[in-house]
Amino acid sequence: MTRKLRIMVDHGVCVGNDMCTNIAINLFALNDDLHSEPVNAAGDPLEKVLEAEENCPVSAINVEDEETGETLFP
């Protein structure tokens, strides 16, 4: 069973450095304000999603299990 994810980006913190879009290329895109946006929660495997979250230099990404509300990183 595939885990359903809730992926949020805090635009008040995001600096648009494009790290997440280079790691999880099918999940994240930069919007017109150059903030990261999750565009396809099922676009990349969980490992890539968590790698993108871990490598965000300003910790703007939060990933949770949609069903349990569990934060998946850290």
C-alpha positions in Angstrom: 0.0 0.0 0.0 1.3 3.4 -1.0 1.4 6.0 1.7 -0.6 9.2 0.9 1.4 12.3 1.7 0.5 15.9 2.7 3.3 18.1 1.4 3.4 21.7 2.5 5.9 24.5 1.7 6.1 27.6 3.9 6.3 30.5 1.5 7.3 32.8 4.3 10.5 30.8 4.6 11.1 29.4 1.1 13.9 31.2 -0.8 13.4 29.5 -4.1 16.9 28.1 -4.4 15.5 25.2 -6.6 17.1 22.4 -4.6 13.8 20.5 -4.1 12.8 20.8 -7.8 16.2 19.3 -8.8 15.7 16.3 -6.4 12.0 15.6 -6.7 11.6 16.7 -10.2 8.0 15.4 -10.7 6.8 16.7 -7.4 8.0 20.3 -7.0 7.9 23.4 -9.3 8.6 27.0 -8.7 5.6 29.3 -8.9 5.6 32.9 -10.3 7.0 34.2 -7.0 9.8 31.7 -7.2 8.5 29.7 -4.3 8.4 26.0 -4.4 5.0 24.3 -4.8 4.1 20.7 -4.6 2.3 20.0 -8.0 2.0 16.2 -7.9 2.2 14.5 -4.5 2.5 11.1 -6.1 5.0 12.3 -8.7 8.2 11.0 -6.9 8.9 8.1 -4.6 8.8 8.8 -0.8 12.6 8.6 -0.7 13.0 11.5 -3.2 10.3 13.5 -1.3 12.1 13.1 2.0 15.5 13.8 0.4 14.1 17.1 -1.0 12.7 18.0 2.5 16.0 17.1 4.1 18.0 19.2 1.7 15.9 22.3 1.8 18.4 24.9 3.2 15.7 26.8 5.1 13.5 23.9 6.2 10.5 25.2 4.3 9.1 21.8 3.4 7.0 19.7 5.7 5.9 16.2 4.8 3.2 14.3 6.7 1.4 11.0 6.4 -2.1 12.2 5.2 -4.0 9.5 7.2 -2.1 9.7 10.5 -0.8 13.2 10.5 2.7 11.8 11.4 5.6 14.1 10.4 7.9 12.0 8.3 11.1 14.1 8.7 13.0 14.5 10.9 
